[in-house]
Amino acid sequence: MNEQYLIDQLVLHVGLYKKYQYKENEIGFYQNLEALRVLKGLCTQDEALDYAISITEGVKAA
């Protein structure tokens, strides 16, 4: 899995959780967040979340 795929999955799971509030979407979000953390070599999931937010803000600005 590459970085963009994981970030897309995070966005998808957040949207689905917000709409339906299924536990599976919450679990999927944290699994993908952990995979992104490992892929980028970050120390915590908070750092991974900050990284994903910064990437998606850059896309929104463009």
C-alpha positions as CSV (number, residue, x, y, z in Angstrom):
1,M,0.0,0.0,0.0
2,N,1.3,3.4,-0.8
3,E,0.9,6.7,1.0
4,Q,-1.9,8.2,-1.1
5,Y,-4.0,5.0,-0.9
6,L,-3.8,5.0,2.9
7,I,-4.7,8.7,3.1
8,D,-7.7,8.1,0.7
9,Q,-8.8,5.3,2.9
10,L,-8.6,7.5,6.0
11,V,-10.8,10.1,4.3
12,L,-13.3,7.4,3.2
13,H,-13.6,5.8,6.7
14,V,-14.1,9.2,8.3
15,G,-16.9,10.1,5.9
16,L,-18.6,6.7,6.3
17,Y,-18.3,6.8,10.0
18,K,-19.7,10.3,10.1
19,K,-22.7,9.2,8.0
20,Y,-23.4,5.7,9.4
21,Q,-21.4,5.4,12.7
22,Y,-20.4,1.8,12.0
23,K,-17.7,0.4,14.3
24,E,-16.1,-1.2,11.2
25,N,-15.3,2.3,9.8
26,E,-13.7,3.4,13.1
27,I,-11.6,0.2,13.2
28,G,-10.6,0.7,9.5
29,F,-9.6,4.3,10.2
30,Y,-7.2,3.3,13.0
31,Q,-5.8,0.4,11.0
32,N,-5.0,2.6,8.1
33,L,-3.6,5.3,10.4
34,E,-1.3,2.7,11.9
35,A,-0.2,1.5,8.5
36,L,0.6,5.1,7.5
37,R,2.5,5.6,10.7
38,V,4.7,2.6,10.0
39,L,5.1,3.5,6.3
40,K,6.4,7.0,7.1
41,G,8.4,5.9,10.2
42,L,6.5,8.2,12.5
43,C,6.5,7.7,16.3
44,T,2.8,8.1,17.2
45,Q,-0.5,7.9,15.5
46,D,-1.0,11.6,16.4
47,E,2.0,12.4,14.2
48,A,0.5,10.2,11.4
49,L,-2.8,12.0,11.7
50,D,-1.1,15.4,11.5
51,Y,0.9,14.3,8.5
52,A,-2.3,13.1,6.7
53,I,-4.1,16.4,7.5
54,S,-1.1,18.4,6.1
55,I,-1.2,16.3,2.9
56,T,-4.9,16.7,2.4
57,E,-4.8,20.5,3.1
58,G,-2.1,20.8,0.5
59,V,-4.4,19.1,-2.0
60,K,-7.3,21.3,-1.1
61,A,-5.2,24.4,-1.5
62,A,-4.1,23.4,-5.0
